[in-house]
Amino acid sequence: MRRVVITGMGALTPIGNSISEYRTNLLAGKSGAGVITRFDTTNFKVSFACELKNYNPLDYFDSKEVRKYDLFSQYALVAVDEAIEQSKLNFSSVNCDRVGVIWGSGNGGIQTFYDQMMEFAKGDGVPRFTPYFIPRILVDIASGIISIKYGLRGVNFCPVSACATSNTALIEAYNYIKWNKADVIISGGSEAPINPSAIGGFSSAKALSTRNDSPETACRPFDPTRDGFVMGEGAGALVVEELSHAKNRGATILAEIVGGGMAADAYHLTGTHPDGAGAILGMKLAMEEANITPDQVSCLNMHATSTPQGDSSELKAVATLFEGVENVSLSATKSMTGHLLGAAGAVEAIASIISLQEQSVLPTINTSEIDYPFHSFHIPLGKPEKKKIDYIMSNTFGFGGHIASILLKKWDETNEM
């Protein structure tokens, strides 16, 4: 079976508009939360989110392109451009029939849909929709735009599994390369959900924190006082590549993908299984594919959205699967970035690779105590901690019971086995 590596990364997040900024602020334990600036929240129960900072579309696109693309597609293109630049891929010297795009989004062009329907509702009943309305809202359009921009003719689609979406995309990219159906795949996810419909809808479902008086500390995974997640936005992009293909072109290898587990809770429309049944299965499948045992996994980047039920069920799942293991550390980077929904898996896979590169467990901020007995598990609170990490697992779970866990391995040029 062919081996699969990461050769490029790009990030557009609430705590950094590049990989460099994202890395710096992850290690610094910086919160990306603040008062929403996109719309008037006067009548909303929730008035804060993790918005991108200093994002101006005209810094990246001309005005004609801006009219064509919803924010989620813009975010995708920005992150992908950085990832391709880092990977040093030259598309004129590779077979673009074997370079694909598997890109995810949970909501697609929800901003465009909201704007256009509000304009129609306020009008005289005559439809005056932009001709770009349909392509802008399609959840799969970002994968198409990426392939068009770079001339990539390989496998191209958009998996959708709610908040597990971009982990699902990465696992699919891993599979297609492993099965010899592609040599390179641009993968990841993007989301732009900070608008009245998404904030209002998730708030109505009682999924969001209402800690309006202290946005920066609202996301507090595992803490007994947690009351919901904080909405985030942005994109994470990864260049996923077959090992020999990467080595033959002299690419710098950042990490190796060694396993992916996809499963389902089969339990509830929005709630996770109380004992983490699906999470246990997803993590177990990832380790079985990598042919490793729980004691070899040094760190997990938890899904940990800061919801009462979700955090508890994930902790129970980890406690069950890693029972008796002494060396596992946990981190919850949503405490800094907020929850990027369909883009969460991609930005957190990048955070996991940063952990491998830095040999550090990233901090969980805002949490002062843990409401579940951890046994031997350790969560660095407030600041990172140095640790030898060979394998790291990143979990994502989505409404509908979707589970996607990806397992990454530290790359060592002196020992490729």
Sequence and secondary structure as in RCSB ss.txt:
>XXXX:A:sequence
MRRVVITGMGALTPIGNSISEYRTNLLAGKSGAGVITRFDTTNFKVSFACELKNYNPLDYFDSKEVRKYDLFSQY
ALVAVDEAIEQSKLNFSSVNCDRVGVIWGSGNGGIQTFYDQMMEFAKGDGVPRFTPYFIPRILVDIASGIISIKY
GLRGVNFCPVSACATSNTALIEAYNYIKWNKADVIISGGSEAPINPSAIGGFSSAKALSTRNDSPETACRPFDPT
RDGFVMGEGAGALVVEELSHAKNRGATILAEIVGGGMAADAYHLTGTHPDGAGAILGMKLAMEEANITPDQVSCL
NMHATSTPQGDSSELKAVATLFEGVENVSLSATKSMTGHLLGAAGAVEAIASIISLQEQSVLPTINTSEIDYPFH
SFHIPLGKPEKKKIDYIMSNTFGFGGHIASILLKKWDETNEM
>XXXX:A:secstr
   EEEEEEEEEBTTBSSHHHHHHHHHHT    EE  SS  TT S  EEB  SS  GGGTS HHHHHH  HHHHH
HHHHHHHHHHHHT  GGGS GGGEEEEEE SSSSHHHHHHHHHHHHHTTS     TTHHHHH TTHHHHHHHHHH
T  S EE    GGGHHHHHHHHHHHHHHTTS SEEEEEEEE   SHHHHHHHHHTT B   TT GGGT  TT TT
   B BB EEEEEEEEEHHHHHHTT    EEEEEEEEEE  S SSS  TT HHHHHHHHHHHHHHT  GGG  EE
E    S HHHHHHHHHHHHHHTTT S  EEE THHHH B GGGHHHHHHHHHHHHHHHTEE  B S    SS  T
T B  BSS EE   SEEEEEEEETTTEEEEEEEEE  TT   
